[in-house]
Amino acid sequence: MKAYILPGLFRWSSRAGFAAICIPVLVATLCPVGAVAAESKPISFSATDKSFQQFIGSLRVAARDKDAQAVYALVAPNYYIARDFGGSFDPAASPIQNFSTSFQFENTKLGVKYKDHGWKEFREMISGRNFERKRDGQLCTPHGALDREPFPCSQLCFRKLSNGWRIQGHINGGD
């Protein structure tokens, strides 16, 4: 039987003892807590702040009326796209241009079979009844989108800024 010594710390008399201590420590170090689990319990739309309810209501009206300018006015100046494996986020582009990579409202920029696709996707994202509060305070819909791998669907996230609620970012779903 070999002895394993870590200078000044521990002495193991077997590989099993070494593995019993080091593997859990390695896993805990490499896997951040909450990376796979949902960030919070579901927050129902009716339990959110009234100003948030009004904000989502205004987005729903804009989506129903296909009022792109009303939606664009509510995109945060530091809008982000997370889990951007396709490279759609352009740090040099405007927030509206980055937002439009996920939600293209202009049918002239879409193929015929994708007419109104951006509006359909956007309406689906803001129609949720449960939200998830991220550690940094963002509210994202739908709740539970990132609670298992592969992440089954995207999330649209919102943040309250000094000038009111804004569309903060989009977290891509999928593998």
Buried (B, 14 or more C-beta within 10 A) or exposed (E): EEEEEEEEEEEBEEEEEBEEEBEEEEEEEEEEEEEEEBBBEBBEBEEBEEEBBEBBEBBBEBBEEBBBEBBBEBBBEEBBBEBBEEEBBEEEBEBBEBBBBBBBBEBEEBEEEEEBBBBEBBBBBBBBEBBBBBEEEBBBBBBBBBBEEEBBBBBBBBBBEEEEBBBBBBBBBEE
